[in-house]
Amino acid sequence: MLLRIVLAVFGVLELFFPRQLIDYMMDVTTMGETTYEFKPWVYKVARLEGLAFVLIAVWLSKNRGKDS
């Protein structure tokens, strides 16, 4: 259940706010005063990844009842 929630929340954030999420993650993972610029397609791929996370969370939620 926790996995589905994490996937859904992260997927929604990545789907609707890809630029802010990627910029935040780069600030957290890099050190120093490095500057970086991403190609425009990076944000589109991040949106697709967010959509995939949401779809996986929904799929896991639907398949949960079949195992019981």
PyMOL Python script that loads the backbone (N, CA, C, O; Angstrom):
from pymol import cmd

cmd.read_pdbstr("""\
ATOM      1  N   MET A   1       0.822  -1.188   0.000  1.00  0.00           N
ATOM      2  CA  MET A   1       0.000   0.000   0.000  1.00  0.00           C
ATOM      3  C   MET A   1       0.871   1.260   0.000  1.00  0.00           C
ATOM      4  O   MET A   1       0.570   2.231  -0.693  1.00  0.00           O
ATOM      5  N   LEU A   2       1.940   1.233   0.775  1.00  0.00           N
ATOM      6  CA  LEU A   2       2.820   2.390   0.840  1.00  0.00           C
ATOM      7  C   LEU A   2       3.485   2.648  -0.513  1.00  0.00           C
ATOM      8  O   LEU A   2       3.659   3.798  -0.916  1.00  0.00           O
ATOM      9  N   LEU A   3       3.850   1.586  -1.201  1.00  0.00           N
ATOM     10  CA  LEU A   3       4.459   1.734  -2.523  1.00  0.00           C
ATOM     11  C   LEU A   3       3.510   2.429  -3.491  1.00  0.00           C
ATOM     12  O   LEU A   3       3.934   3.301  -4.250  1.00  0.00           O
ATOM     13  N   ARG A   4       2.245   2.059  -3.475  1.00  0.00           N
ATOM     14  CA  ARG A   4       1.262   2.688  -4.356  1.00  0.00           C
ATOM     15  C   ARG A   4       1.112   4.171  -4.047  1.00  0.00           C
ATOM     16  O   ARG A   4       1.013   4.989  -4.961  1.00  0.00           O
ATOM     17  N   ILE A   5       1.095   4.518  -2.779  1.00  0.00           N
ATOM     18  CA  ILE A   5       0.943   5.925  -2.387  1.00  0.00           C
ATOM     19  C   ILE A   5       2.153   6.738  -2.832  1.00  0.00           C
ATOM     20  O   ILE A   5       2.011   7.827  -3.387  1.00  0.00           O
ATOM     21  N   VAL A   6       3.340   6.200  -2.584  1.00  0.00           N
ATOM     22  CA  VAL A   6       4.568   6.905  -2.975  1.00  0.00           C
ATOM     23  C   VAL A   6       4.626   7.072  -4.489  1.00  0.00           C
ATOM     24  O   VAL A   6       4.947   8.154  -4.981  1.00  0.00           O
ATOM     25  N   LEU A   7       4.319   6.013  -5.229  1.00  0.00           N
ATOM     26  CA  LEU A   7       4.326   6.108  -6.688  1.00  0.00           C
ATOM     27  C   LEU A   7       3.308   7.135  -7.180  1.00  0.00           C
ATOM     28  O   LEU A   7       3.606   7.927  -8.073  1.00  0.00           O
ATOM     29  N   ALA A   8       2.124   7.123  -6.606  1.00  0.00           N
ATOM     30  CA  ALA A   8       1.082   8.045  -7.045  1.00  0.00           C
ATOM     31  C   ALA A   8       1.454   9.489  -6.741  1.00  0.00           C
ATOM     32  O   ALA A   8       1.303  10.356  -7.602  1.00  0.00           O
ATOM     33  N   VAL A   9       1.932   9.761  -5.547  1.00  0.00           N
ATOM     34  CA  VAL A   9       2.279  11.138  -5.174  1.00  0.00           C
ATOM     35  C   VAL A   9       3.452  11.642  -6.002  1.00  0.00           C
ATOM     36  O   VAL A   9       3.403  12.747  -6.542  1.00  0.00           O
ATOM     37  N   PHE A  10       4.505  10.837  -6.103  1.00  0.00           N
ATOM     38  CA  PHE A  10       5.657  11.260  -6.895  1.00  0.00           C
ATOM     39  C   PHE A  10       5.284  11.408  -8.370  1.00  0.00           C
ATOM     40  O   PHE A  10       5.755  12.325  -9.043  1.00  0.00           O
ATOM     41  N   GLY A  11       4.443  10.511  -8.868  1.00  0.00           N
ATOM     42  CA  GLY A  11       4.008  10.601 -10.259  1.00  0.00           C
ATOM     43  C   GLY A  11       3.210  11.851 -10.543  1.00  0.00           C
ATOM     44  O   GLY A  11       3.407  12.493 -11.575  1.00  0.00           O
ATOM     45  N   VAL A  12       2.309  12.206  -9.639  1.00  0.00           N
ATOM     46  CA  VAL A  12       1.512  13.425  -9.830  1.00  0.00           C
ATOM     47  C   VAL A  12       2.401  14.662  -9.779  1.00  0.00           C
ATOM     48  O   VAL A  12       2.252  15.575 -10.592  1.00  0.00           O
ATOM     49  N   LEU A  13       3.329  14.691  -8.819  1.00  0.00           N
ATOM     50  CA  LEU A  13       4.252  15.825  -8.748  1.00  0.00           C
ATOM     51  C   LEU A  13       5.081  15.944 -10.025  1.00  0.00           C
ATOM     52  O   LEU A  13       5.275  17.040 -10.552  1.00  0.00           O
ATOM     53  N   GLU A  14       5.562  14.819 -10.507  1.00  0.00           N
ATOM     54  CA  GLU A  14       6.390  14.834 -11.714  1.00  0.00           C
ATOM     55  C   GLU A  14       5.566  15.143 -12.960  1.00  0.00           C
ATOM     56  O   GLU A  14       6.076  15.724 -13.917  1.00  0.00           O
ATOM     57  N   LEU A  15       4.323  14.763 -12.947  1.00  0.00           N
ATOM     58  CA  LEU A  15       3.445  15.017 -14.088  1.00  0.00           C
ATOM     59  C   LEU A  15       3.091  16.493 -14.204  1.00  0.00           C
ATOM     60  O   LEU A  15       3.095  17.051 -15.302  1.00  0.00           O
ATOM     61  N   PHE A  16       2.784  17.124 -13.078  1.00  0.00           N
ATOM     62  CA  PHE A  16       2.321  18.508 -13.117  1.00  0.00           C
ATOM     63  C   PHE A  16       3.410  19.550 -12.884  1.00  0.00           C
ATOM     64  O   PHE A  16       3.262  20.695 -13.310  1.00  0.00           O
ATOM     65  N   PHE A  17       4.494  19.179 -12.221  1.00  0.00           N
ATOM     66  CA  PHE A  17       5.572  20.123 -11.920  1.00  0.00           C
ATOM     67  C   PHE A  17       6.942  19.549 -12.266  1.00  0.00           C
ATOM     68  O   PHE A  17       7.796  19.450 -11.385  1.00  0.00           O
ATOM     69  N   PRO A  18       7.178  19.167 -13.519  1.00  0.00           N
ATOM     70  CA  PRO A  18       8.455  18.510 -13.842  1.00  0.00           C
ATOM     71  C   PRO A  18       9.662  19.432 -13.683  1.00  0.00           C
ATOM     72  O   PRO A  18      10.706  18.998 -13.195  1.00  0.00           O
ATOM     73  N   ARG A  19       9.536  20.683 -14.082  1.00  0.00           N
ATOM     74  CA  ARG A  19      10.670  21.603 -14.016  1.00  0.00           C
ATOM     75  C   ARG A  19      11.087  21.856 -12.565  1.00  0.00           C
ATOM     76  O   ARG A  19      12.273  21.803 -12.239  1.00  0.00           O
ATOM     77  N   GLN A  20      10.117  22.129 -11.702  1.00  0.00           N
ATOM     78  CA  GLN A  20      10.439  22.404 -10.310  1.00  0.00           C
ATOM     79  C   GLN A  20      11.019  21.170  -9.618  1.00  0.00           C
ATOM     80  O   GLN A  20      11.958  21.283  -8.830  1.00  0.00           O
ATOM     81  N   LEU A  21      10.465  20.004  -9.909  1.00  0.00           N
ATOM     82  CA  LEU A  21      10.949  18.776  -9.281  1.00  0.00           C
ATOM     83  C   LEU A  21      12.364  18.430  -9.741  1.00  0.00           C
ATOM     84  O   LEU A  21      13.211  18.069  -8.923  1.00  0.00           O
ATOM     85  N   ILE A  22      12.619  18.535 -11.020  1.00  0.00           N
ATOM     86  CA  ILE A  22      13.955  18.228 -11.541  1.00  0.00           C
ATOM     87  C   ILE A  22      14.977  19.235 -11.023  1.00  0.00           C
ATOM     88  O   ILE A  22      16.083  18.851 -10.641  1.00  0.00           O
ATOM     89  N   ASP A  23      14.623  20.511 -11.007  1.00  0.00           N
ATOM     90  CA  ASP A  23      15.544  21.517 -10.484  1.00  0.00           C
ATOM     91  C   ASP A  23      15.836  21.282  -9.005  1.00  0.00           C
ATOM     92  O   ASP A  23      16.977  21.425  -8.566  1.00  0.00           O
ATOM     93  N   TYR A  24      14.814  20.925  -8.238  1.00  0.00           N
ATOM     94  CA  TYR A  24      15.022  20.642  -6.814  1.00  0.00           C
ATOM     95  C   TYR A  24      15.931  19.426  -6.633  1.00  0.00           C
ATOM     96  O   TYR A  24      16.855  19.447  -5.819  1.00  0.00           O
ATOM     97  N   MET A  25      15.662  18.374  -7.392  1.00  0.00           N
ATOM     98  CA  MET A  25      16.476  17.164  -7.265  1.00  0.00           C
ATOM     99  C   MET A  25      17.934  17.435  -7.660  1.00  0.00           C
ATOM    100  O   MET A  25      18.849  16.884  -7.047  1.00  0.00           O
ATOM    101  N   MET A  26      18.152  18.254  -8.648  1.00  0.00           N
ATOM    102  CA  MET A  26      19.519  18.587  -9.037  1.00  0.00           C
ATOM    103  C   MET A  26      20.200  19.427  -7.970  1.00  0.00           C
ATOM    104  O   MET A  26      21.398  19.270  -7.733  1.00  0.00           O
ATOM    105  N   ASP A  27      19.454  20.321  -7.322  1.00  0.00           N
ATOM    106  CA  ASP A  27      20.034  21.106  -6.233  1.00  0.00           C
ATOM    107  C   ASP A  27      20.428  20.212  -5.064  1.00  0.00           C
ATOM    108  O   ASP A  27      21.451  20.447  -4.420  1.00  0.00           O
ATOM    109  N   VAL A  28      19.630  19.197  -4.790  1.00  0.00           N
ATOM    110  CA  VAL A  28      19.909  18.294  -3.683  1.00  0.00           C
ATOM    111  C   VAL A  28      21.098  17.384  -3.997  1.00  0.00           C
ATOM    112  O   VAL A  28      21.920  17.113  -3.122  1.00  0.00           O
ATOM    113  N   THR A  29      21.189  16.920  -5.223  1.00  0.00           N
ATOM    114  CA  THR A  29      22.198  15.908  -5.547  1.00  0.00           C
ATOM    115  C   THR A  29      23.539  16.462  -6.013  1.00  0.00           C
ATOM    116  O   THR A  29      24.519  15.719  -6.061  1.00  0.00           O
ATOM    117  N   THR A  30      23.611  17.742  -6.355  1.00  0.00           N
ATOM    118  CA  THR A  30      24.881  18.301  -6.808  1.00  0.00           C
ATOM    119  C   THR A  30      25.469  19.192  -5.726  1.00  0.00           C
ATOM    120  O   THR A  30      24.752  19.724  -4.878  1.00  0.00           O
ATOM    121  N   MET A  31      26.777  19.343  -5.771  1.00  0.00           N
ATOM    122  CA  MET A  31      27.466  20.170  -4.781  1.00  0.00           C
ATOM    123  C   MET A  31      28.115  21.347  -5.479  1.00  0.00           C
ATOM    124  O   MET A  31      28.473  21.264  -6.654  1.00  0.00           O
ATOM    125  N   GLY A  32      28.264  22.433  -4.757  1.00  0.00           N
ATOM    126  CA  GLY A  32      28.962  23.581  -5.293  1.00  0.00           C
ATOM    127  C   GLY A  32      28.050  24.504  -6.085  1.00  0.00           C
ATOM    128  O   GLY A  32      26.825  24.383  -6.058  1.00  0.00           O
ATOM    129  N   GLU A  33      28.672  25.407  -6.773  1.00  0.00           N
ATOM    130  CA  GLU A  33      27.965  26.434  -7.535  1.00  0.00           C
ATOM    131  C   GLU A  33      27.875  26.070  -9.017  1.00  0.00           C
ATOM    132  O   GLU A  33      27.989  26.942  -9.879  1.00  0.00           O
ATOM    133  N   THR A  34      27.677  24.819  -9.305  1.00  0.00           N
ATOM    134  CA  THR A  34      27.602  24.398 -10.699  1.00  0.00           C
ATOM    135  C   THR A  34      26.302  24.885 -11.330  1.00  0.00           C
ATOM    136  O   THR A  34      25.241  24.876 -10.705  1.00  0.00           O
ATOM    137  N   THR A  35      26.413  25.299 -12.559  1.00  0.00           N
ATOM    138  CA  THR A  35      25.216  25.688 -13.307  1.00  0.00           C
ATOM    139  C   THR A  35      24.963  24.608 -14.342  1.00  0.00           C
ATOM    140  O   THR A  35      25.895  24.005 -14.874  1.00  0.00           O
ATOM    141  N   TYR A  36      23.719  24.378 -14.611  1.00  0.00           N
ATOM    142  CA  TYR A  36      23.351  23.341 -15.557  1.00  0.00           C
ATOM    143  C   TYR A  36      22.092  23.761 -16.284  1.00  0.00           C
ATOM    144  O   TYR A  36      21.256  24.488 -15.748  1.00  0.00           O
ATOM    145  N   GLU A  37      21.972  23.299 -17.497  1.00  0.00           N
ATOM    146  CA  GLU A  37      20.778  23.536 -18.302  1.00  0.00           C
ATOM    147  C   GLU A  37      20.396  22.219 -18.949  1.00  0.00           C
ATOM    148  O   GLU A  37      21.246  21.485 -19.453  1.00  0.00           O
ATOM    149  N   PHE A  38      19.116  21.937 -18.926  1.00  0.00           N
ATOM    150  CA  PHE A  38      18.622  20.716 -19.531  1.00  0.00           C
ATOM    151  C   PHE A  38      18.031  21.005 -20.895  1.00  0.00           C
ATOM    152  O   PHE A  38      17.551  22.107 -21.162  1.00  0.00           O
ATOM    153  N   LYS A  39      18.072  20.017 -21.741  1.00  0.00           N
ATOM    154  CA  LYS A  39      17.390  20.106 -23.026  1.00  0.00           C
ATOM    155  C   LYS A  39      15.880  20.123 -22.760  1.00  0.00           C
ATOM    156  O   LYS A  39      15.432  19.594 -21.743  1.00  0.00           O
ATOM    157  N   PRO A  40      15.097  20.717 -23.650  1.00  0.00           N
ATOM    158  CA  PRO A  40      13.643  20.784 -23.430  1.00  0.00           C
ATOM    159  C   PRO A  40      12.977  19.414 -23.348  1.00  0.00           C
ATOM    160  O   PRO A  40      11.951  19.274 -22.682  1.00  0.00           O
ATOM    161  N   TRP A  41      13.529  18.411 -24.002  1.00  0.00           N
ATOM    162  CA  TRP A  41      12.900  17.095 -23.990  1.00  0.00           C
ATOM    163  C   TRP A  41      13.006  16.407 -22.635  1.00  0.00           C
ATOM    164  O   TRP A  41      12.257  15.468 -22.367  1.00  0.00           O
ATOM    165  N   VAL A  42      13.917  16.851 -21.776  1.00  0.00           N
ATOM    166  CA  VAL A  42      14.076  16.230 -20.464  1.00  0.00           C
ATOM    167  C   VAL A  42      12.792  16.379 -19.649  1.00  0.00           C
ATOM    168  O   VAL A  42      12.376  15.442 -18.967  1.00  0.00           O
ATOM    169  N   TYR A  43      12.174  17.533 -19.718  1.00  0.00           N
ATOM    170  CA  TYR A  43      10.958  17.777 -18.951  1.00  0.00           C
ATOM    171  C   TYR A  43       9.774  16.990 -19.521  1.00  0.00           C
ATOM    172  O   TYR A  43       8.885  16.574 -18.778  1.00  0.00           O
ATOM    173  N   LYS A  44       9.768  16.792 -20.819  1.00  0.00           N
ATOM    174  CA  LYS A  44       8.712  15.982 -21.429  1.00  0.00           C
ATOM    175  C   LYS A  44       8.841  14.514 -21.010  1.00  0.00           C
ATOM    176  O   LYS A  44       7.843  13.846 -20.739  1.00  0.00           O
ATOM    177  N   VAL A  45      10.062  14.032 -20.962  1.00  0.00           N
ATOM    178  CA  VAL A  45      10.292  12.654 -20.522  1.00  0.00           C
ATOM    179  C   VAL A  45       9.937  12.508 -19.044  1.00  0.00           C
ATOM    180  O   VAL A  45       9.425  11.468 -18.630  1.00  0.00           O
ATOM    181  N   ALA A  46      10.203  13.533 -18.257  1.00  0.00           N
ATOM    182  CA  ALA A  46       9.843  13.489 -16.837  1.00  0.00           C
ATOM    183  C   ALA A  46       8.324  13.412 -16.683  1.00  0.00           C
ATOM    184  O   ALA A  46       7.829  12.710 -15.802  1.00  0.00           O
ATOM    185  N   ARG A  47       7.587  14.121 -17.525  1.00  0.00           N
ATOM    186  CA  ARG A  47       6.123  14.028 -17.482  1.00  0.00           C
ATOM    187  C   ARG A  47       5.656  12.615 -17.840  1.00  0.00           C
ATOM    188  O   ARG A  47       4.740  12.081 -17.214  1.00  0.00           O
ATOM    189  N   LEU A  48       6.280  12.026 -18.835  1.00  0.00           N
ATOM    190  CA  LEU A  48       5.928  10.646 -19.198  1.00  0.00           C
ATOM    191  C   LEU A  48       6.240   9.676 -18.063  1.00  0.00           C
ATOM    192  O   LEU A  48       5.474   8.747 -17.804  1.00  0.00           O
ATOM    193  N   GLU A  49       7.351   9.892 -17.398  1.00  0.00           N
ATOM    194  CA  GLU A  49       7.704   9.047 -16.265  1.00  0.00           C
ATOM    195  C   GLU A  49       6.677   9.208 -15.136  1.00  0.00           C
ATOM    196  O   GLU A  49       6.285   8.229 -14.501  1.00  0.00           O
ATOM    197  N   GLY A  50       6.253  10.436 -14.896  1.00  0.00           N
ATOM    198  CA  GLY A  50       5.222  10.671 -13.886  1.00  0.00           C
ATOM    199  C   GLY A  50       3.920   9.985 -14.239  1.00  0.00           C
ATOM    200  O   GLY A  50       3.266   9.402 -13.375  1.00  0.00           O
ATOM    201  N   LEU A  51       3.541  10.051 -15.501  1.00  0.00           N
ATOM    202  CA  LEU A  51       2.333   9.360 -15.955  1.00  0.00           C
ATOM    203  C   LEU A  51       2.472   7.859 -15.766  1.00  0.00           C
ATOM    204  O   LEU A  51       1.524   7.195 -15.347  1.00  0.00           O
ATOM    205  N   ALA A  52       3.639   7.322 -16.069  1.00  0.00           N
ATOM    206  CA  ALA A  52       3.876   5.885 -15.888  1.00  0.00           C
ATOM    207  C   ALA A  52       3.763   5.500 -14.416  1.00  0.00           C
ATOM    208  O   ALA A  52       3.194   4.457 -14.095  1.00  0.00           O
ATOM    209  N   PHE A  53       4.294   6.323 -13.522  1.00  0.00           N
ATOM    210  CA  PHE A  53       4.192   6.039 -12.086  1.00  0.00           C
ATOM    211  C   PHE A  53       2.739   6.026 -11.628  1.00  0.00           C
ATOM    212  O   PHE A  53       2.335   5.157 -10.855  1.00  0.00           O
ATOM    213  N   VAL A  54       1.957   6.984 -12.102  1.00  0.00           N
ATOM    214  CA  VAL A  54       0.541   7.039 -11.719  1.00  0.00           C
ATOM    215  C   VAL A  54      -0.194   5.817 -12.252  1.00  0.00           C
ATOM    216  O   VAL A  54      -0.998   5.216 -11.539  1.00  0.00           O
ATOM    217  N   LEU A  55       0.075   5.445 -13.501  1.00  0.00           N
ATOM    218  CA  LEU A  55      -0.585   4.270 -14.080  1.00  0.00           C
ATOM    219  C   LEU A  55      -0.190   2.986 -13.351  1.00  0.00           C
ATOM    220  O   LEU A  55      -1.031   2.108 -13.154  1.00  0.00           O
ATOM    221  N   ILE A  56       1.057   2.865 -12.954  1.00  0.00           N
ATOM    222  CA  ILE A  56       1.494   1.688 -12.200  1.00  0.00           C
ATOM    223  C   ILE A  56       0.805   1.642 -10.842  1.00  0.00           C
ATOM    224  O   ILE A  56       0.396   0.574 -10.388  1.00  0.00           O
ATOM    225  N   ALA A  57       0.674   2.793 -10.196  1.00  0.00           N
ATOM    226  CA  ALA A  57      -0.007   2.833  -8.900  1.00  0.00           C
ATOM    227  C   ALA A  57      -1.467   2.425  -9.040  1.00  0.00           C
ATOM    228  O   ALA A  57      -1.994   1.698  -8.198  1.00  0.00           O
ATOM    229  N   VAL A  58      -2.119   2.888 -10.095  1.00  0.00           N
ATOM    230  CA  VAL A  58      -3.518   2.504 -10.329  1.00  0.00           C
ATOM    231  C   VAL A  58      -3.605   1.017 -10.634  1.00  0.00           C
ATOM    232  O   VAL A  58      -4.493   0.332 -10.127  1.00  0.00           O
ATOM    233  N   TRP A  59      -2.705   0.518 -11.446  1.00  0.00           N
ATOM    234  CA  TRP A  59      -2.702  -0.912 -11.788  1.00  0.00           C
ATOM    235  C   TRP A  59      -2.480  -1.775 -10.554  1.00  0.00           C
ATOM    236  O   TRP A  59      -3.150  -2.792 -10.376  1.00  0.00           O
ATOM    237  N   LEU A  60      -1.539  -1.371  -9.698  1.00  0.00           N
ATOM    238  CA  LEU A  60      -1.300  -2.110  -8.456  1.00  0.00           C
ATOM    239  C   LEU A  60      -2.528  -2.073  -7.544  1.00  0.00           C
ATOM    240  O   LEU A  60      -2.827  -3.049  -6.857  1.00  0.00           O
ATOM    241  N   SER A  61      -3.219  -0.964  -7.544  1.00  0.00           N
ATOM    242  CA  SER A  61      -4.420  -0.845  -6.727  1.00  0.00           C
ATOM    243  C   SER A  61      -5.529  -1.759  -7.220  1.00  0.00           C
ATOM    244  O   SER A  61      -6.224  -2.376  -6.413  1.00  0.00           O
ATOM    245  N   LYS A  62      -5.705  -1.855  -8.528  1.00  0.00           N
ATOM    246  CA  LYS A  62      -6.749  -2.716  -9.100  1.00  0.00           C
ATOM    247  C   LYS A  62      -6.415  -4.197  -8.913  1.00  0.00           C
ATOM    248  O   LYS A  62      -7.314  -5.004  -8.677  1.00  0.00           O
ATOM    249  N   ASN A  63      -5.163  -4.557  -9.013  1.00  0.00           N
ATOM    250  CA  ASN A  63      -4.752  -5.964  -8.899  1.00  0.00           C
ATOM    251  C   ASN A  63      -4.664  -6.428  -7.456  1.00  0.00           C
ATOM    252  O   ASN A  63      -4.513  -7.625  -7.212  1.00  0.00           O
ATOM    253  N   ARG A  64      -4.752  -5.539  -6.513  1.00  0.00           N
ATOM    254  CA  ARG A  64      -4.666  -5.908  -5.109  1.00  0.00           C
ATOM    255  C   ARG A  64      -5.842  -6.794  -4.692  1.00  0.00           C
ATOM    256  O   ARG A  64      -5.663  -7.740  -3.925  1.00  0.00           O
ATOM    257  N   GLY A  65      -7.019  -6.497  -5.184  1.00  0.00           N
ATOM    258  CA  GLY A  65      -8.206  -7.261  -4.826  1.00  0.00           C
ATOM    259  C   GLY A  65      -8.216  -8.662  -5.409  1.00  0.00           C
ATOM    260  O   GLY A  65      -8.876  -9.545  -4.861  1.00  0.00           O
ATOM    261  N   LYS A  66      -7.517  -8.887  -6.485  1.00  0.00           N
ATOM    262  CA  LYS A  66      -7.494 -10.214  -7.125  1.00  0.00           C
ATOM    263  C   LYS A  66      -6.658 -11.220  -6.326  1.00  0.00           C
ATOM    264  O   LYS A  66      -6.923 -12.421  -6.375  1.00  0.00           O
ATOM    265  N   ASP A  67      -5.654 -10.738  -5.596  1.00  0.00           N
ATOM    266  CA  ASP A  67      -4.782 -11.636  -4.840  1.00  0.00           C
ATOM    267  C   ASP A  67      -5.424 -12.111  -3.543  1.00  0.00           C
ATOM    268  O   ASP A  67      -5.051 -13.165  -3.027  1.00  0.00           O
ATOM    269  N   SER A  68      -6.370 -11.368  -3.012  1.00  0.00           N
ATOM    270  CA  SER A  68      -6.963 -11.721  -1.720  1.00  0.00           C
ATOM    271  C   SER A  68      -7.914 -12.859  -1.801  1.00  0.00           C
ATOM    272  O   SER A  68      -8.485 -13.259  -0.787  1.00  0.00           O
TER     273      SER A  68
END
""", "prot")
cmd.dss("prot")
cmd.show_as("cartoon", "prot")
cmd.util.cbc("prot")
cmd.orient("prot")
